[in-house]
Amino acid sequence: MAQSIPKVGRGRGQGRKISEQHEPPSPSLTAQASISTVLSPDISSSEKPIIRIQKSNELGILGKKIDVLVNYFPILQFPQHGVVYRYHIEIRNKKGEVIRRNLRRILYQSWLKAFCQKYPDINQNQIIFDNQTAIFTYNQQLPGIDKTETIVSIKAPNRADRYDEYQFSIKQAGNPTNLNLLKLLENYSTFKDISDDDKNNLRYIQQMLSLVLHEYCSSNADFICNRTFFRQPTTEDAHTYWDLGMGKAAWRGFYSCLVFANGTHQLLMNLDVNYGVFQKRQSFLEFLREVMRHSPCGKRYKRDRNISRIDINDVLNYLDRNQNKYYDGEIEFLLKHCKHLRVNWSVGNRRFVHEITDLSLPASEQTFEWKGKSNQLITVADYYRQQYGFELKFESLPVLKMRNGLVVPMEIVDVEPVKVKKISDDQKAKLTRTATLKPHDYYQRVNEVRNNLEQSSDKTSTTSAWNVQIDTKMHKLTARVLPTPTSEQLIKRTHFPSVWGMINISSTLDVDSCEQFYKQLSEAGYRRGIECLAPDIYEEYHPQHDSIDKIIADLKNMMAAKNHCHFFIIILPEDTNLQEQLYGEVKKLCEIEGGSNVVTQMVRSTTIKRQLENNKQGPNSTLDNLLLKINAKLNEINSNLHVPENIEKFFSRGSRIMYVGIDLCHPPAGTNDQRSIVAAVASTDVIPNRYFKEIYIQNRFSFNPKKRIEYVVRMKEIMKSLIRQYYDKHQEQPPKAIVIYRDGISESEFDMVLEKEMMATRKACVELSSDYQPYLTYIVVNKRHHTRFLPMHLNGNIEAGTVIDSHDVTNATTCDFFLKSHNYRVPGTSRPIHYHVLYDDNKLKLDEIQMLTYALCFLYARTTCAISVPTPVRYANLLAERTKYYLPAWHLLDKKKTELQSNVEEDNEQINFNMQIHLSKNVAGDVPFFV
């Protein structure tokens, strides 16, 4: 039977003094200890329904008021009368297959043109299409179409620019929607006197009006993805196109969304500059030259970073199956980068577009049956010679296999520009460097987008036909700059252990270079009050001569032999691929249960080289940040916080508040991996510097493996463990209040996730003790949104500490605010964080929540200034990122002990498995080893 926290009386006493230095011995949980617990007067049972708190009309008042611009354009006029009719349209080709989404707009335009020619009295601008299956008309019905399906056939161009016959099935869908409902927007935030049907209809109208605003853009866009519109740029346009290498390029497009508000305007349009990565439109041979530069054989070109493409003769050598002994590795590399690539080619007077599925033999060897010659067996090279009189220049190159079974020579194929889901870290860095916009440039680009939204003649535009008018100026509103908390650094300084080691896996740094680096680090430590003793252990490994497996095996043996040493600085090699692999393998070796129980600090060899070359005297930010990480990992405290009076109670001794950060991290799109990572951290001290940790791997439901689970299934077990550890740490004193910062929830999932996770948290508390019901606050942290704020002078970004809770831009129904807490010197336009307060037993004022959130951004162990999100959230993010390194071989460590096969039912839903990852006892506890 699980042990529980003893039943307790009520009160908010100061409690006993909390030991900051050492964990007290674990108490007997069955002893009748008298602990002070808070019972929420609003919670009588763990079964009470979870209700999201309502939006308040009150705004925060703390801080200096300033005016800012926001990338929202008010809708000055919108229809408040009239009727909208909806029609369902389905487009099929001559084989009866439903047309893909990317072709529907082109084919719809062909149908609309023919329809309007047949019925010339119809107003084309009062007809809009959602690019999927819905057509909407304003104050007019489509003649000849009712709720009985109407089928017409029209010839229209396909993606190969050939005319095919398509079948259009159209019928009226649902009941007409009355736009008089828009008069109810004044009560939208409180939902007073609005029925559930009207609420749903208002959201439905919101989607329709968004389509009205986007109709002209949809008609002219080459690609539409998640409300973002892209036109194919030219390679010479430096403002909309950036070559990222490896056959990919970034395009600049724009995002647009219609939002409801409860401020000066009820409807506003959010416009944002957005980026997408696409395959470059180029010949497949040019694609080969780019990609094969990074192949195993092409690595020699990395010495010259200015070379973006290798010579075609080198490509021929790498892909020569008879001459290159590394041919198999080259083919494997190429297939990884070209599989599922969409390509086109023309032969005779026909154009083809297909998807690559595999690579095959050279064109001079690959044969197939030629149906036009009585199924004669012929090579690809001979076929093109005989059929088209075309001599292939590169017969030794492998042919491409298409999805429909065709085999096509590489040299006649061109790459189609399709959107790419995943890019490398180097490509992300290049995009960040080259494509970011300073606030003044951002302001100009967004205004250009606004001016291009409509046709030149407003009287004939779609928006005018629907009685919609958009303001031409960005909206101005009032923000506040919160008072800045002050943070003292290195409150409790560590000393390097008497026994520690340095491991050098660099191929260019020798023992003398490492000694020089240690001296610089020691001098920086002296300035910080940290004594850096000389390492007792120094080992070198050579990645050029030894495999990664051998290096890891040697490290494991060395650490086992020197088990009295629990801290190592490890110098990583120069090669970025080796860096990534070694980093993950070493962290997995040292940090999970069954490993070496060692704390490590990784340092790139390039960082050390830069330090040695500069040889700068005095303060050094690189070394100072390195010491901050080491100080935290060696169980000391980096920060103390001085905050404004209105939130002092949150950081005073005896407050017993546990700050929790939770991140649910899903695998990237396009992968077969179904495992999601749940990382949770919980503060242990008054000024939250140390954190307990819980990690789970969460799979998808077996009955629906394609759908991700957006809530934490093991929330109850996680919260029980975190509260239990807090109770043990604080001499049998559980937290009086718990503030949860939850990362990674979309607005559409708010109610479901809130109910699941808060109910699980309540159950966790009650299972620990029937009387234990602490106050709970649940705040969602949203980093992915399209709202930007600009200072009126447009010279730089808004100040750190700027908070915006104006009803003009915040959610009409949710208690939320925007906060820009960081002060990084970013080259582009900063993005504030959007916070949604969904639940609050603590009855906190909006000023308190905003200031508390801002203060928690100052306690990050890696830096001396505020970061963009509260520290608990950032630590949960880091822990989730670190867990990715643990996954591949986790089951090999201790299968019986670590795998928790499901047999777990959550609301009668069977899940495949939920597996907990156990950390090494030497690096677990409340030490933030992942910083």
Buried (B, 14 or more C-beta within 10 A) or exposed (E): EEEBBBEBEEEEBEBBEBEBEEBEEEBEBEEEBEBBBBBBEEBEEBEEEBEBBEBEEEBBEBBEEBEBBBBBBBBEBBBEEBBBBBBBBBBBBEEEEEBEEBBBBBBBBBBBEBBBEEEEEBBBBBBBBBBEBBBBBBBBBBEEBEEEEBEBEBEBEBBBEEEBEBBBBBBBBEEBBEBEBBEBBEEBBBBEEBEEEBBEBBEBBBEBBBBBBBBBBBBEBBBBBEBBBBBEBEEEEEEBBBBBBBBBBBBBBBBBBBBBBBBEBBBBBBBBBBBBBBBBBBBBBBBBBBBBBBBEBBEEBEEEEEEEBBEBEBBBBBBBBEEBEEBEBBBEBBBEBBEEBBBBBEEEEEBBBBBBBBBBBBBBBBBBEBEEEEEBEBBBBBBBBBBEEBEBEBBBBBBBBBEEEEBBBBBBBBBBBBBBEEBBEEBEEBBEEEBBBBBBBBBEBBBEBBEBBBBEEEEEBBBBBBBBBBBEEBBEBEBBBBBBBEBEBBBEBBBBBEBBBBBBBBBEBEEEBBEBBBEBBBBBBEEBEBEBBEBBBBBBBEBEEBEBEEBBEBBBEBBEEBEEBBBBBBBBBBBBEBBEBBBBBBBBBBBBBBBBBBBBBBBBBBBBBEBBEEEEEEEBEBBBBBBBBBBBBBBBBBBBBEBBEBBEEBBEEBBBBBBBBBBBBBBEEEEEEBBBBBBBBBBBBBBBBBBBBBBBBBBBBEEEEEEBBBBBBBBBBBBBBBBBBBBBBBBBBBBBBBBBBBBBBEBEBBEEBBBBBBBBBBBBBBBBBEBBBBBBBBBBBBBEBBBBBBBEEBEBBBBBBBBBBBBBBBBBBBBBBBBBBBBEEBEBBBBBBBBBBBBBBBEBBBBBBBBBBBBBBBBBBBBBBBBBBBBBBBBBBBBBBBBEBBBEEBEEBEEEEBBBEBEBEBEEEEBBBBBBBBBBEBBBBBBBBBB
